[in-house]
């Protein structure tokens, strides 16, 4: 099984990069499961919202982790 773990997604630019590129990476690398750390994915670089979570799930993320380092 090919698992892809994305480290800290930070802010709008980090989210945009994931949303723009993840499906292509999944296809090209034959990724079967994607884990992403999303605790800093909000615009301010701190926290995450339901809308952001949904955007990440729709881009190909299977599980979003959170927590304090």
N, C-alpha and C positions, 0 to 999 in steps of 0.2 A: 504494500500500500504506500503510495506517495503522499506524504503529508507536508504541507507548506505552512510554516509558522512565520507570521509577520510580527516583528517587534513593534514597539510603540508607534502607533499612528498619531501624529501630533498635528492638531489644528486643521484648518481648511485645506492647506496645501498638501498635507499628508493624505487626507481623505480623498482629495481630487486625484492624486497619483494612484491610489488604490483603485478607485472607481474607474479610472480611465484605462488602467493596464491589467487588472487582475484576471479578467476573463481570457485575455490573450495568453497570459502566463500559464493559467490553468490548462488551456488547450495545448500550448506548445510543450509544456513539461509533463503533461499527462498527470496532473495533480488530482488526487481523489478526495482530499479533505483539507480545508483551510482553517487555521486558527489565527486570530488576530488580536493583539492587545489594543483595546480601544479606550482605555481610561482617560486618555488625553486628546481624544478626537474632536472635541468641541472647538468652536472657532477660537476661543481664548486659549486653547491648549490645555485646558483642565476640564475633565468630565466628559460625559457622553449623553446624548438625548435619544429618545425613542426614534425620532426621525433619522438621526445619523445611523443608529443601529440598523434600521430598515434599509437605508441606502447601502450600507456595507453588506448586509445579507443579500440584497438584490445584485450586488456586484460579484458575488461568488463566495463570500465568507460564510463558513458553516458555524463557527463558534467565536464569540467575542469574550475575551477575558478582561477582567478589571482587577483593581486592588492597588495597594500601596507597595511600591518597590520594596 
